[in-house]
């Protein structure tokens, strides 16, 4: 605990100087400043959507003039069926992916146009709390001090929100005994410029064994006492994870928005890789013995504590931000090894007449387990400053300055086959960067709006010296709803401490395909770090654009071309190809018969690599008319609401709305309405609740109602090649070389998302397809067939089915979801030159789980007093 206490002290101290220097800053709150309360939807706890004044940026917009590629309002978000921001990002993954840079995973996240301390600050928030979400190109990252290698997602929360959410989910494969589950409890309060959230998350899954799938045995494998190894080998290991996360946002020092968050997490995994075996040598006759009803096991446990903070404020026209993060994690693992038959071999060598090498072995034991342990510590702090530096004819030139410090340490210890190895690596780092945005022409000029960017970064690493980043770009809007951008970067990057110093771990019994001999073998793989890795240097050029052809139709087209060349790229061995074995012969070990028995998979530096991709797609959204509730339903709901208010001991307003007469026209539906923000909503005038939420519309809102959505993305991989070393031929991943167990790199990759949502009912389809590939082998080429994976989702937000809520009040705020992943139980198919499937590439080995069905029930609890006070807009008495 002393280490944790030290981390907390350093974390708080790292943000104090920036906050103290900003006491005179202008207001800049993440949660938004208090405003006149808007009406609250009593079914969802949402306030009405904001009315955007044309000519002004909406609240929470990002810095600069680069437009968003897509904007999702609250109804668009609800149409995905997502129950957390984590799921929401997964639902739009095809739009947030990037083909450039080293960070190809999650996009950079902003909250209300400001930096956050990390993903955990937002990950578990309910989507109902989001007012809109903007997806922006990579160039926006420069304005916040990040490298331009990831897309940016800006999430704007509602000004007021109050809910407690409970969610449970069960999942099961349609064949075999694989099952999983998840439970979440989340508390969120956004009010009066403050935000507090707490989440408890628990999830896990059972193991999936080979005998639960159609896995064929190796016909040339040793007899091993005729024991079928499939019930003793897992395709998917069992896993349990639990984490507790909390975050609080407050205004401090008058005008500084401060967020502090923390998380504790523990994860345990357990897998099995066969029966314990040992070998006896009977005058050259190899006898393999096994112990039945016993499994060789690998277990791994990771414990982590993470702390973070973010400060945001304004100083005149300058926006400043400071973030800090600290992490302490410990990973322990052990791997069981085979039978120790040394005593039995001595009896055999001594011709003991009472010992039968094929009979009872007597007492046997395993070799000592392999053990590994890794402790990771990291601490980072940074500060950014953004504002105008020069007034030009086309506008203000803006500059972003960033300074950062970091320290990381990785201490590892491993015992493999009785041999102890230890490593203690540390890295101190410093960063200073500058980004300058120069407006060249205004939108009213003959060529439209044109701006340029130049950026430079200097990184000092204690173990790699000085590294640099330099880049430039252009952003051009020649016409309304059309934007084109181009950029170039040259970036130097050091390997991570994990790549350098992770403990070495041996895993026996791993199925591997030997391309030289054209056979599947079960061998021992070595994974871990490589302290000899060098830094890489990458040059990236990108040109892209997005276009909305029609003013009244929400159709957006996007396209980008990316060229990327890397010197000394870092990578692991994706497969045991002949070219890799020729270049790194010491990493492949064969027995006297030439059979592959061991492969070292730790990362290496290749000589050069080059990739070219063309990515294009479209997003289409259509608003659907939603049927208003009947007068009977409205009267029943008002009665329920009044009863709940009375039960909670609250005083009813002086004026109450008269009941709606049967057959009369109900009050104007909130669907599609655009009531001015200054006029009191109907629910505020008559004292009753207002059903359906506020009005929508505006340039960043499509209005209330249902949604019909379609998103399509096509990535064409033009070039993907690697030069391993001088004098050796290049590896062409698009033509003959394997990138992993899925074969080579496909020329074409497609992603499709389609959805329907209206009156609380929705359906969503998500599909991925890749073209077939070919991998060369001395024993004959392998051909990997095209592969498609389709996921289907049905969901019902029962709280929006007002007729059901009137009859069953418990359903208010409830939702039910059915997910069918891998709808057609598809699995990749691989054929060799003879038309047969190699054992390593059996479909169930490449896609073990197959089709799964999961059911989710979720309940959103909204306090009654939240409605009466306008969602926190008025202070309690």
C-alpha positions in Angstrom: 0.0 0.0 0.0 3.0 2.3 0.4 3.5 2.3 -3.4 -0.2 3.2 -3.9 0.0 6.0 -1.4 3.1 7.4 -3.1 1.3 7.3 -6.5 -1.7 9.2 -5.1 0.5 11.9 -3.6 2.5 12.4 -6.8 -0.7 12.4 -8.9 -2.3 15.1 -6.9 0.9 17.2 -6.8 1.4 16.9 -10.5 -1.9 18.8 -11.3 -1.7 21.4 -8.5 0.7 23.9 -10.3 -1.5 24.1 -13.4 -4.6 24.6 -11.3 -3.1 27.3 -9.1 -1.9 29.2 -12.2 -5.5 29.3 -13.5 -7.4 30.8 -10.6 -8.3 33.8 -12.8 -9.4 31.6 -15.7 -12.7 32.2 -17.4 -15.5 29.6 -17.0 -14.9 26.2 -18.8 -16.8 23.4 -17.2 -17.0 19.9 -18.6 -20.4 19.3 -17.3 -21.7 22.6 -18.6 -22.7 25.7 -16.6 -26.1 25.9 -15.0 -28.9 27.1 -17.2 -32.6 27.3 -17.3 -34.0 23.8 -16.8 -35.5 22.1 -19.8 -38.2 19.5 -19.5 -37.4 16.0 -18.5 -38.7 12.9 -20.0 -40.0 10.8 -17.1 -39.6 7.6 -19.0 -35.8 8.0 -19.6 -34.7 10.8 -17.3 -33.6 12.8 -20.3 -33.9 16.5 -20.8 -35.1 17.9 -24.1 -32.5 18.3 -26.8 -30.8 21.7 -27.2 -31.9 24.2 -29.8 -28.8 25.2 -31.7 -28.6 28.8 -32.8 -27.4 28.9 -36.4 -24.0 30.6 -36.8 -22.9 29.5 -33.3 -21.0 26.3 -32.4 -23.1 23.9 -30.3 -22.1 23.5 -26.7 -19.2 21.1 -26.3 -17.8 21.5 -29.8 -14.1 20.7 -30.6 -11.4 23.3 -31.2 -10.9 24.4 -34.8 -12.8 24.4 -38.1 -12.5 20.8 -39.2 -16.1 19.4 -39.5 -17.2 16.1 -38.1 -17.4 13.2 -40.4 -20.6 12.1 -38.7 -22.7 13.3 -35.8 -25.1 11.1 -33.8 -27.8 12.6 -31.7 -29.5 10.9 -28.7 -32.0 9.1 -30.9 -29.2 7.9 -33.3 -27.3 6.6 -30.2 -30.4 4.9 -28.9 -31.0 3.2 -32.2 -27.7 1.2 -31.8 -29.1 -0.7 -28.8 -25.8 0.0 -26.9 -26.0 0.0 -23.1 -22.6 1.7 -22.4 -20.2 4.0 -24.1 -17.9 1.0 -24.6 -20.6 -0.8 -26.6 -21.5 2.4 -28.4 -17.9 2.7 -29.7 -18.0 -0.9 -30.8 -21.2 -0.2 -32.7 -19.6 2.5 -34.8 -16.2 0.9 -35.0 -16.2 0.9 -38.8 -16.4 4.7 -38.7 -13.8 5.3 -36.0 -11.1 3.0 -37.3 -7.9 4.4 -38.8 -5.5 3.0 -41.3 -2.6 5.1 -40.2 -0.2 5.2 -37.3 0.7 2.6 -34.6 -2.4 3.1 -32.6 -5.0 1.2 -34.6 -7.4 0.5 -31.8 -9.8 2.8 -29.9 -10.0 6.4 -31.0 -9.0 9.4 -29.0 -11.9 10.4 -26.7 -13.0 14.0 -25.7 -15.7 14.9 -23.3 -17.7 18.1 -24.1 -14.8 19.2 -26.4 -12.2 18.8 -23.7 -9.5 16.3 -22.9 -10.1 13.5 -20.4 -7.7 11.5 -18.2 -8.5 8.2 -19.9 -11.1 5.9 -21.4 -12.2 4.6 -18.0 -13.6 8.0 -17.1 -16.3 7.4 -19.7 -16.4 3.7 -20.5 -19.4 2.7 -18.4 -21.6 5.8 -18.6 -25.2 5.1 -19.9 -25.8 6.2 -23.5 -28.9 8.0 -22.3 -26.7 10.6 -20.7 -25.2 11.6 -24.1 -26.7 14.5 -26.0 -24.6 13.9 -29.2 -21.5 12.2 -30.4 -19.1 13.5 -33.1 -16.7 11.4 -35.1 -13.8 13.5 -36.4 -10.7 12.9 -38.6 -7.3 12.3 -37.2 -6.1 15.9 -37.8 -8.3 17.2 -35.0 -6.1 15.2 -32.5 -3.3 17.8 -33.1 -5.3 20.5 -31.6 -5.4 18.6 -28.3 -1.7 17.7 -28.2 -2.1 14.1 -29.6 -0.4 12.6 -32.6 -2.6 12.6 -35.7 -2.7 8.8 -36.0 -6.2 8.1 -34.5 -9.6 9.4 -35.2 -11.3 11.5 -32.6 -14.7 11.0 -30.9 -16.2 13.9 -29.0 -18.9 12.9 -26.6 -21.2 15.7 -25.3 -23.2 14.9 -22.2 -26.5 16.3 -21.2 -26.4 19.3 -18.8 -28.5 17.3 -16.2 -28.9 13.6 -15.8 -29.7 11.4 -12.7 -29.9 7.7 -12.9 -29.0 4.3 -11.3 -28.6 1.5 -13.8 -28.6 -2.2 -13.3 -27.8 -4.6 -16.1 -27.5 -8.4 -16.3 -26.5 -10.5 -19.3 -26.3 -14.2 -20.0 -24.6 -15.7 -23.0 -24.3 -19.2 -24.4 -22.9 -20.9 -27.5 -25.5 -22.8 -29.5 -23.3 -25.9 -29.3 -21.1 -27.1 -26.5 -21.1 -26.0 -22.9 -19.5 -22.6 -23.4 -21.3 -19.9 -21.5 -20.6 -16.4 -20.2 -22.3 -13.7 -18.1 -22.0 -10.1 -17.1 -23.5 -7.8 -14.5 -23.2 -4.0 -14.1 -24.4 -1.5 -11.6 -23.9 2.2 -12.4 -24.7 5.4 -10.6 -24.6 8.7 -12.5 -25.4 12.2 -11.5 -24.9 15.3 -13.7 -26.2 18.5 -12.2 -25.1 22.1 -11.4 -21.9 21.8 -13.3 -20.9 18.6 -11.5 -20.7 14.9 -12.5 -20.3 11.8 -10.3 -20.3 8.2 -11.5 -19.6 4.9 -10.0 -19.6 1.5 -11.8 -19.3 -2.1 -10.6 -18.6 -4.5 -13.4 -18.4 -8.3 -13.1 -18.0 -10.7 -16.1 -16.7 -14.2 -16.8 -17.0 -17.2 -19.1 -16.5 -20.9 -18.8 -13.9 -22.9 -20.7 -14.5 -24.5 -24.1 -12.7 -27.9 -24.7 -11.7 -29.5 -27.9 -14.0 -32.5 -27.4 -17.0 -30.0 -27.6 -16.1 -29.2 -31.3 -15.3 -31.4 -34.3 -11.6 -31.5 -33.8 -9.7 -34.3 -35.6 -6.7 -35.9 -33.9 -3.2 -35.9 -35.4 -2.8 -39.4 -36.9 1.0 -39.4 -36.5 1.0 -38.1 -32.9 2.5 -40.4 -30.3 0.2 -43.0 -28.8 0.3 -41.5 -25.3 -1.4 -44.5 -23.7 -4.3 -44.2 -26.1 -5.6 -41.2 -24.1 -7.8 -38.9 -26.1 -6.2 -35.4 -25.4 -9.2 -33.4 -26.6 -11.1 -33.4 -23.3 -7.9 -32.1 -21.7 -7.2 -29.1 -24.0 -9.1 -25.8 -24.0 -9.9 -23.9 -27.1 -11.0 -21.0 -24.9 -9.9 -20.6 -21.3 -12.1 -19.8 -18.4 -11.9 -16.1 -17.3 -13.3 -14.0 -14.5 -13.0 -10.2 -14.2 -14.2 -7.7 -11.6 -13.6 -4.0 -11.5 -14.8 -1.0 -9.6 -14.6 2.5 -11.2 -15.4 5.9 -9.9 -15.1 9.4 -11.3 -16.1 12.9 -9.9 -16.1 16.2 -11.8 -16.3 19.4 -9.8 -15.6 23.1 -10.3 -12.6 24.1 -8.1 -10.8 27.4 -7.6 -13.8 29.2 -9.0 -13.6 28.4 -12.7 -11.5 25.2 -13.1 -13.2 22.0 -14.1 -11.5 19.1 -12.2 -12.1 15.4 -12.7 -10.6 12.7 -10.6 -11.1 9.0 -11.2 -9.9 5.7 -9.9 -10.3 2.0 -10.7 -9.4 -1.3 -9.1 -9.5 -4.5 -11.2 -8.7 -8.1 -10.8 -8.8 -10.8 -13.6 -8.1 -14.5 -13.4 -7.8 -16.9 -16.3 -7.3 -20.6 -16.5 -6.6 -22.8 -19.5 -5.5 -26.4 -20.2 -3.2 -27.8 -22.8 -3.3 -31.5 -22.6 -2.6 -34.5 -20.4 0.8 -34.8 -18.5 3.1 -37.0 -20.6 6.6 -38.3 -20.3 8.9 -40.5 -22.5 10.8 -43.7 -21.6 13.6 -44.9 -23.8 13.6 -48.7 -24.0 16.7 -49.5 -26.1 15.8 -46.9 -28.7 12.1 -47.7 -28.6 10.3 -44.5 -27.5 7.5 -45.1 -25.1 5.1 -42.2 -24.4 3.2 -42.5 -21.1 0.4 -40.3 -19.9 -1.6 -39.7 -16.7 -5.4 -39.9 -17.3 -7.9 -37.7 -15.7 -5.4 -34.9 -15.2 -4.9 -31.7 -17.1 -1.8 -29.5 -17.6 -2.9 -26.1 -16.5 -1.9 -22.5 -17.0 -3.3 -19.9 -14.6 -2.8 -16.1 -14.7 -3.9 -13.5 -12.3 -3.7 -9.7 -12.8 -4.4 -7.1 -10.2 -4.3 -3.4 -11.0 -5.1 0.0 -9.5 -5.4 3.1 -11.7 -5.8 6.7 -10.8 -6.3 9.7 -13.1 -7.1 13.4 -13.1 -8.0 16.0 -15.6 -8.1 19.8 -15.2 -9.6 22.1 -17.8 -10.0 25.8 -17.9 -9.8 29.1 -19.8 -7.3 32.0 -19.3 -8.6 34.8 -21.5 -8.8 33.4 -25.0 -6.5 30.5 -24.2 -7.8 27.0 -23.3 -5.5 25.0 -21.0 -5.7 21.4 -19.9 -3.7 19.1 -17.6 -4.0 15.4 -17.2 -2.2 12.9 -15.0 -2.4 9.1 -14.7 -0.8 6.5 -12.4 -1.0 2.7 -12.6 0.3 -0.1 -10.5 -0.4 -3.7 -11.7 0.9 -7.1 -10.9 0.6 -10.3 -13.0 1.4 -13.7 -11.7 1.2 -16.9 -13.7 2.2 -20.6 -13.4 2.3 -23.3 -16.0 2.4 -27.0 -15.2 4.9 -29.2 -17.1 5.0 -32.9 -18.1 5.7 -36.1 -16.2 9.1 -36.5 -14.4 9.9 -40.2 -15.2 13.6 -40.1 -14.2 13.0 -42.7 -11.5 11.2 -45.0 -13.9 13.9 -44.6 -16.5 16.5 -45.6 -13.9 14.6 -48.8 -13.2 14.3 -49.5 -16.9 18.0 -48.9 -17.5 18.8 -51.2 -14.6 16.6 -54.0 -16.1 14.5 -54.1 -13.0 12.4 -57.3 -13.6 9.5 -55.9 -11.5 9.1 -52.8 -13.8 7.0 -52.9 -16.9 7.5 -49.6 -18.9 4.0 -50.2 -20.5 2.4 -51.2 -17.2 1.9 -49.5 -13.8 4.4 -46.7 -13.4 4.0 -46.5 -9.7 4.2 -43.0 -8.0 4.8 -40.3 -10.5 5.2 -36.6 -10.3 5.3 -33.6 -12.6 8.3 -31.5 -13.3 8.4 -28.3 -11.2 6.0 -25.7 -12.5 7.1 -22.7 -14.6 6.4 -19.4 -12.8 6.3 -15.8 -13.9 5.7 -12.5 -12.2 5.6 -9.0 -13.6 5.1 -5.7 -11.7 4.3 -2.6 -13.8 4.4 0.9 -12.5 3.7 4.0 -14.6 3.1 7.7 -13.9 2.4 10.3 -16.6 1.5 14.0 -16.4 1.0 16.5 -19.2 -0.3 20.0 -19.9 -1.6 21.6 -23.1 -2.3 25.3 -23.9 -4.3 26.3 -27.0 -5.1 29.8 -28.2 -4.7 32.5 -30.9 -1.2 33.9 -31.5 -1.6 36.0 -34.6 -4.5 37.7 -36.4 -4.5 37.0 -40.2 -6.8 38.2 -42.9 -8.6 34.9 -42.9 -8.9 34.6 -39.1 -6.8 33.9 -36.1 -3.7 31.6 -36.2 -4.0 29.2 -33.3 -1.2 27.4 -31.6 -1.2 24.3 -29.3 1.7 23.7 -26.9 2.2 20.5 -25.0 4.6 19.4 -22.4 4.6 16.0 -20.7 6.6 13.9 -18.3 6.4 10.2 -17.7 8.1 7.4 -15.8 7.5 3.6 -16.2 9.0 0.6 -14.7 8.7 -3.1 -15.4 10.0 -5.7 -13.0 9.8 -9.3 -14.2 10.9 -12.6 -12.9 10.4 -16.0 -14.5 11.4 -19.6 -13.8 11.4 -21.9 -16.8 12.5 -25.5 -16.6 14.2 -24.7 -13.3 16.1 -21.8 -14.8 15.6 -18.4 -13.2 15.6 -15.2 -15.3 15.1 -11.7 -14.0 14.6 -8.3 -15.6 14.1 -4.8 -14.3 13.5 -2.1 -16.9 12.7 1.5 -16.4 12.0 4.4 -18.7 11.8 8.1 -18.0 10.4 10.3 -20.7 9.8 13.9 -21.6 7.9 15.5 -24.4 7.6 19.0 -25.9 5.5 19.6 -28.9 3.9 22.5 -30.9 1.1 22.6 -33.4 0.3 25.7 -35.5 -3.0 26.2 -37.4 -2.9 28.9 -40.1 -6.1 30.1 -41.8 -5.4 30.9 -45.5 -8.8 31.8 -46.9 -12.3 32.3 -45.6 -15.3 30.3 -46.6 -16.6 33.3 -48.6 -13.6 33.3 -50.9 -13.8 31.8 -54.4 -12.0 28.6 -53.4 -13.7 28.2 -50.1 -12.1 27.9 -46.7 -8.5 26.7 -46.7 -6.2 26.3 -43.6 -2.8 24.7 -43.0 -1.2 23.0 -40.1 2.4 22.4 -39.1 3.5 20.4 -36.0 6.7 19.2 -34.4 7.4 17.0 -31.3 10.5 16.2 -29.4 10.7 13.1 -27.2 13.5 12.3 -24.8 13.6 8.7 -23.5 16.1 7.5 -21.0 16.6 4.2 -22.8 16.4 5.4 -26.5 17.6 9.0 -26.5 15.9 11.6 -28.6 13.1 10.9 -30.9 11.2 13.3 -33.1 7.8 13.8 -34.8 7.2 16.2 -37.6 4.1 16.8 -39.7 2.1 19.1 -41.9 -1.4 19.2 -43.3 -4.1 21.1 -45.3 -7.8 21.3 -44.6 -10.0 22.6 -47.5 -13.7 23.2 -47.7 -14.4 24.2 -51.3 -18.2 24.1 -50.9 -20.7 23.7 -48.2 -20.9 20.1 -46.8 -17.7 19.2 -48.6 -14.3 18.8 -46.8 -10.9 17.6 -48.0 -7.8 17.1 -45.9 -4.3 16.0 -46.6 -1.5 15.4 -44.2 2.1 14.0 -43.9 3.9 12.8 -40.7 7.3 11.4 -39.9 7.2 9.7 -36.5 9.9 7.8 -34.5 8.6 5.4 -31.9 10.3 3.3 -29.3 9.0 -0.2 -28.4 7.0 -0.5 -25.2 8.4 -1.8 -22.0 6.2 -4.8 -22.4 7.8 -5.6 -25.7 11.2 -5.2 -24.2 10.9 -6.8 -20.8 7.8 -9.0 -20.4 8.8 -12.3 -18.7 9.6 -15.2 -21.0 6.9 -17.9 -20.9 7.0 -21.4 -22.5 3.7 -22.9 -23.6 3.8 -26.6 -24.6 1.4 -28.4 -26.8 0.6 -25.5 -29.1 -0.8 -26.5 -32.5 1.4 -24.9 -35.2 1.6 -25.3 -39.0 5.0 -26.0 -40.4 5.1 -24.4 -43.9 8.4 -26.0 -44.8 7.1 -29.6 -44.3 3.4 -28.8 -44.8 2.3 -30.5 -41.6 0.7 -29.6 -38.3 2.8 -30.1 -35.2 2.3 -29.6 -31.5 5.3 -27.7 -30.2 6.5 -25.4 -27.4 6.2 -21.7 -28.1 8.2 -19.0 -26.2 6.6 -15.6 -25.7 7.7 -12.5 -23.8 9.9 -9.5 -24.4 13.0 -8.8 -26.4 15.5 -6.3 -24.8 17.3 -5.9 -28.1 14.4 -4.2 -30.0 15.2 -0.9 -31.7 13.0 2.2 -32.3 11.2 2.4 -35.6 10.6 5.4 -37.9 7.4 5.7 -40.0 6.4 8.1 -42.8 2.6 8.4 -43.4 0.8 10.4 -46.1 -3.0 10.6 -46.1 -5.5 12.4 -48.2 -9.2 12.1 -47.4 -12.5 13.8 -47.5 -16.2 13.7 -46.6 -19.2 15.0 -48.5 -22.9 15.4 -47.8 -24.4 15.7 -51.3 -27.9 16.8 -50.4 -29.0 19.4 -47.9 -32.2 17.6 -46.8 -31.0 14.0 -47.0 -28.7 12.7 -44.3 -26.3 10.9 -46.6 -22.6 11.3 -45.9 -19.8 9.9 -48.1 -16.2 9.5 -46.9 -13.0 8.3 -48.4 -9.3 8.3 -47.6 -6.0 7.0 -49.1 -3.1 6.2 -46.7 0.5 5.4 -47.7 2.8 4.2 -44.9 6.5 3.2 -44.9 8.3 2.1 -41.7 12.0 1.6 -41.1 12.9 -1.1 -38.5 9.3 -2.1 -37.8 8.7 -4.1 -34.6 6.6 -7.2 -34.9 6.2 -10.8 -33.8 6.2 -13.9 -35.9 2.7 -14.4 -37.3 3.4 -17.9 -38.6 6.3 -20.3 -39.0 6.8 -19.5 -42.7 9.9 -20.6 -44.6 11.0 -17.0 -45.2 11.0 -16.2 -41.5 12.9 -19.4 -40.7 15.5 -18.6 -43.3 15.9 -15.1 -41.8 15.9 -16.1 -38.1 17.0 -19.7 -38.0 17.9 -19.6 -34.3 14.3 -19.0 -33.4 13.2 -22.3 -34.9 14.2 -25.6 -33.3 13.9 -29.0 -35.0 14.5 -32.5 -33.8 16.9 -34.9 -35.6 14.1 -36.0 -37.9 13.5 -32.4 -39.0 10.2 -32.1 -37.1 9.6 -28.6 -35.7 9.5 -28.7 -31.8 10.0 -25.2 -30.6 9.4 -21.6 -31.9 10.5 -18.3 -30.3 7.7 -15.8 -30.9 9.2 -12.8 -29.0 9.1 -9.6 -31.1 11.9 -8.6 -33.5 12.8 -5.7 -35.8 12.4 -6.2 -39.5 14.2 -4.1 -42.0 11.4 -2.2 -43.7 7.7 -2.4 -44.4 5.2 -0.6 -46.6 1.4 -0.4 -46.7 -1.1 1.4 -49.0 -4.8 1.3 -48.3 -7.9 3.0 -49.9 -10.8 3.2 -47.5 -14.2 4.6 -48.4 -17.8 4.4 -47.2 -21.1 6.0 -46.5 -23.5 6.8 -43.7 -27.2 7.2 -44.2 -29.9 8.1 -41.6 -33.6 8.6 -42.1 -35.9 9.9 -39.4 -39.1 7.9 -39.0 -42.5 9.1 -37.7 -43.3 8.0 -34.2 -46.9 7.4 -33.1 -48.0 9.6 -30.2 -49.4 8.0 -27.1 -53.2 7.8 -26.7 -55.1 10.1 -24.3 -55.9 7.1 -22.0 -52.2 6.3 -21.8 -51.2 9.9 -21.0 -53.9 10.1 -18.2 -52.8 6.8 -16.7 -49.1 7.8 -16.7 -49.9 11.2 -15.1 -51.8 9.4 -12.3 -48.8 7.0 -11.7 -46.4 9.9 -11.6 -48.6 11.9 -9.2 -48.8 8.8 -6.9 -45.1 8.3 -6.9 -44.5 11.9 -6.1 -46.9 11.7 -3.2 -45.3 8.5 -2.0 -42.0 10.2 -1.9 -43.4 13.0 0.3 -43.1 15.8 -2.3 -45.6 18.6 -2.6 -47.6 18.7 -5.8 -47.4 22.0 -7.8 -50.2 24.5 -7.4 -51.4 24.0 -11.0 -52.1 20.7 -12.5 -53.0 19.8 -16.0 -56.5 18.6 -16.7 -56.9 15.1 -17.9 -57.0 14.6 -21.7 -60.4 13.7 -22.9 -60.9 10.4 -24.6 -61.0 10.9 -28.3 -59.5 14.4 -28.0 -56.2 15.4 -29.7 -53.4 14.8 -27.3 -50.9 17.6 -26.5 -48.3 18.2 -29.2 -45.9 15.3 -29.2 -42.3 16.0 -28.3 -41.3 14.1 -31.3 -39.9 16.5 -33.8 -41.0 19.6 -31.9 -38.7 22.6 -31.7 -40.1 24.6 -28.7 -37.9 27.7 -28.0 -35.7 27.2 -25.0 -37.0 30.3 -23.3 -40.7 29.2 -23.3 -41.7 26.9 -20.5 -42.4 23.3 -21.6 -45.9 21.9 -21.2 -44.8 19.8 -18.3 -43.4 22.9 -16.5 -46.6 24.9 -17.1 -49.2 22.4 -15.9 -47.1 20.6 -13.3 -47.4 17.3 -15.0 -44.7 15.3 -16.7 -43.9 15.8 -20.3 -43.7 12.5 -22.3 -41.1 12.0 -25.0 -38.4 14.6 -24.2 -37.6 17.9 -25.8 -37.4 19.0 -29.4 -34.6 18.1 -31.7 -33.5 19.3 -35.1 -30.9 21.9 -35.9 -27.7 21.3 -37.8 -26.5 18.7 -35.3 -29.8 17.0 -34.5 -32.1 15.0 -36.8 -35.2 15.6 -34.6 -37.2 13.2 -32.5 -38.7 10.0 -33.9 -37.4 6.7 -35.0 -34.3 5.9 -37.1 -33.4 3.9 -40.2 -29.6 3.7 -40.5 -27.1 2.3 -42.9 -23.3 2.4 -42.7 -20.9 0.8 -45.2 -17.1 0.7 -45.3 -14.8 -0.8 -47.9 -11.1 -1.1 -47.3 -9.0 -2.0 -50.3 -5.5 -3.1 -49.3 -3.2 -2.1 -52.2 0.2 -2.9 -50.8 1.4 -4.8 -47.7 4.9 -6.0 -47.8 7.9 -6.4 -45.4 11.6 -6.7 -46.0 13.0 -9.0 -43.3 16.7 -8.3 -43.8 19.1 -7.3 -46.4 19.6 -9.8 -49.2 16.4 -11.6 -48.5 13.2 -11.4 -50.6 10.3 -9.3 -49.4 7.3 -10.9 -47.7 4.1 -10.0 -49.6 1.2 -10.4 -47.2 -1.2 -9.8 -50.1 0.3 -12.6 -52.2 1.8 -15.6 -50.6 2.8 -14.7 -47.0 0.8 -15.3 -43.8 0.0 -12.6 -41.3 -1.4 -15.1 -38.8 -3.8 -18.1 -38.5 -6.3 -16.3 -40.8 -3.9 -16.5 -43.8 -2.6 -13.5 -45.7 -3.9 -10.0 -45.8 -7.1 -9.8 -47.8 -7.3 -7.4 -50.7 -10.9 -6.4 -49.7 -12.5 -5.9 -46.3 -16.1 -4.9 -45.9 -18.0 -3.7 -42.9 -21.8 -3.1 -42.9 -24.1 -1.8 -40.2 -27.8 -1.4 -40.7 -30.5 -0.6 -38.1 -34.2 0.1 -37.6 -35.6 1.8 -34.5 -39.0 3.2 -33.8 -41.6 3.3 -31.0 -39.1 1.6 -28.6 -38.4 -1.4 -30.8 -35.2 -1.9 -32.8 -33.2 -4.3 -34.8 -29.5 -4.0 -35.9 -27.3 -6.0 -38.2 -23.5 -5.8 -38.2 -21.4 -7.7 -40.7 -17.8 -8.1 -41.6 -16.5 -9.8 -44.8 -13.0 -10.4 -46.1 -11.8 -11.8 -49.4 -9.9 -15.0 -49.7 -6.1 -15.3 -49.5 -3.3 -17.6 -50.5 -0.2 -18.6 -48.5 2.8 -20.3 -50.2 4.3 -23.5 -48.8 6.9 -26.0 -50.1 4.4 -28.8 -49.7 1.7 -26.9 -51.7 0.0 -23.6 -51.3 -2.8 -23.1 -48.7 -5.9 -21.3 -49.8 -8.1 -19.4 -47.3 -11.7 -19.0 -48.4 -13.6 -15.7 -48.1 -15.1 -15.3 -44.7 -18.2 -13.4 -43.4 -19.3 -12.9 -39.9 -22.9 -11.5 -39.3 -24.2 -10.3 -35.9 -27.9 -9.6 -35.3 -29.5 -7.7 -32.4 -33.1 -7.2 -31.4 -34.0 -4.8 -28.6 -36.9 -3.2 -26.9 -36.8 -0.1 -24.8 -39.9 -1.0 -22.9 -39.9 2.4 -21.2 -40.9 4.0 -24.5 -43.8 1.6 -24.9 -46.2 3.9 -23.0 -49.1 1.5 -23.2 -47.0 -1.2 -21.4 -45.7 1.3 -18.8 -49.3 2.4 -18.0 -50.2 -1.2 -17.3 -46.9 -2.3 -15.7 -45.1 0.7 -14.1 -42.0 -1.5 -13.3 -41.2 -1.5 -17.0 -40.5 2.3 -16.9 -36.8 2.6 -17.8 -36.5 -1.1 -18.7 -35.0 -2.6 -21.8 -34.5 -6.1 -23.1 -32.0 -7.2 -25.8 -31.4 -10.3 -27.7 -28.0 -10.7 -29.5 -27.1 -13.4 -31.9 -23.4 -13.2 -32.7 -22.0 -15.1 -35.7 -25.6 -15.7 -36.9 -24.7 -18.4 -39.5 -22.2 -20.2 -37.2 -19.6 -19.4 -39.9 -16.0 -20.5 -39.6 -13.0 -20.0 -41.9 -12.1 -22.7 -44.4 -8.6 -23.7 -45.5 -7.5 -26.1 -48.2 -4.1 -27.4 -49.1 -3.0 -28.4 -52.6 -4.8 -31.7 -52.3 -8.1 -30.1 -51.2 -7.7 -31.3 -47.6 -7.8 -29.2 -44.4 -4.5 -29.2 -42.4 -5.1 -30.1 -38.8 -3.9 -26.7 -37.6 -6.4 -25.0 -39.8 -9.5 -26.9 -38.8 -12.5 -24.5 -38.8 -13.2 -25.0 -35.1 -9.6 -24.1 -34.2 -9.8 -20.9 -36.1 -13.2 -19.9 -34.8 -13.8 -22.0 -31.6 -16.9 -20.4 -30.1 -19.1 -20.1 -33.2 -22.6 -18.8 -32.8 -23.7 -17.4 -29.5 -27.0 -16.1 -28.1 -27.1 -13.6 -25.3 -30.0 -12.0 -23.5 -29.7 -8.7 -21.6 -32.1 -7.0 -19.2 -31.4 -3.5 -18.1 -33.3 -1.2 -15.7 -32.8 2.6 -15.5 -34.0 4.1 -12.2 -34.8 7.8 -12.3 -35.6 9.6 -9.0 -39.0 11.3 -9.0 -37.6 14.5 -7.5 -35.4 14.8 -10.6 -38.4 15.5 -12.8 -40.0 17.9 -10.4 -36.9 20.0 -10.1 -36.3 20.1 -13.9 -33.5 17.6 -13.8 -31.4 19.4 -11.3 -31.9 22.9 -12.8 -33.2 24.2 -9.5 -31.7 23.9 -6.1 -33.8 22.0 -3.4 -35.3 24.0 -0.6 
